[in-house]
Amino acid sequence: MYYGELFQLWFDNVTANTQQKGGDPLKINETFRNGAYYRWDLSDTLSVLSINTILSNFRDLQNDKAEKDQLEWIQAQLTGADKRKFII
């Protein structure tokens, strides 16, 4: 629920965020609601990977699945991205 409400604040309520070139609201919505991480393409060769480091907090045992999902997502983003550069 928390990430859904945060998505609504950052993206639904601030429509300029979803109107910027490079942001895919459907893809952002999917990963953001899962654990507040997403990708924003600044150009054809440069992307920002916004990750949620709270998921990796060793004291936060409730987010094991979200942490695993985020790590798999990061790996998928970096795998096969031959000419793309990332800002993490």
C-alpha positions in Angstrom: 0.0 0.0 0.0 2.8 2.4 0.9 4.5 2.2 -2.5 1.2 2.5 -4.3 0.4 5.7 -2.4 3.9 7.0 -3.0 3.6 6.3 -6.8 0.3 8.2 -6.8 2.0 11.2 -5.2 5.1 11.2 -7.4 3.6 10.2 -10.7 -0.2 10.4 -10.8 -0.4 13.7 -8.9 2.6 15.2 -10.6 1.7 14.7 -14.2 4.9 16.3 -15.4 6.8 13.3 -14.2 4.9 10.9 -16.5 4.9 13.3 -19.4 8.7 13.5 -19.5 10.3 11.6 -22.4 12.0 8.4 -21.3 9.7 7.4 -18.5 7.3 4.5 -19.1 4.6 4.9 -16.6 3.4 1.3 -16.9 6.9 -0.2 -16.3 7.6 2.3 -13.5 4.3 1.5 -11.9 5.0 -2.2 -11.9 8.4 -2.1 -10.2 7.7 0.9 -8.1 4.6 -0.7 -6.5 6.7 -3.8 -5.8 9.5 -2.1 -4.0 10.0 1.5 -5.1 12.6 0.9 -7.8 12.4 1.9 -11.4 14.2 2.8 -14.6 14.2 6.1 -16.4 15.8 6.4 -19.8 17.5 9.8 -20.2 18.5 9.0 -23.8 18.9 6.1 -26.2 22.1 5.2 -24.4 21.8 6.5 -20.8 19.4 5.3 -18.1 18.9 6.0 -14.4 18.2 3.0 -12.2 16.5 4.2 -9.1 16.9 1.5 -6.5 15.5 1.1 -3.0 18.4 0.4 -0.6 16.0 0.0 2.3 15.1 -3.4 0.9 18.6 -4.5 1.6 18.6 -3.5 5.2 19.5 -6.7 7.1 17.1 -5.7 9.9 14.1 -5.5 7.6 13.2 -9.2 7.3 9.7 -8.5 5.9 11.0 -7.4 2.5 12.9 -10.6 1.5 10.9 -11.2 -1.7 11.0 -7.5 -2.7 14.7 -7.4 -2.2 15.2 -10.6 -4.3 12.9 -9.2 -7.0 14.9 -5.9 -7.1 18.2 -7.7 -7.4 16.9 -9.9 -10.2 15.5 -6.7 -11.9 18.9 -4.9 -11.6 20.6 -8.0 -13.1 18.1 -8.1 -16.0 18.6 -4.4 -16.7 22.4 -4.7 -16.8 22.5 -8.0 -18.8 22.7 -7.5 -22.5 22.9 -3.7 -22.3 25.9 -3.5 -24.6 25.9 0.2 -25.4 23.7 1.5 -22.6 25.2 3.3 -19.7 23.5 3.4 -16.3 23.5 5.9 -13.4 22.5 4.0 -10.3 
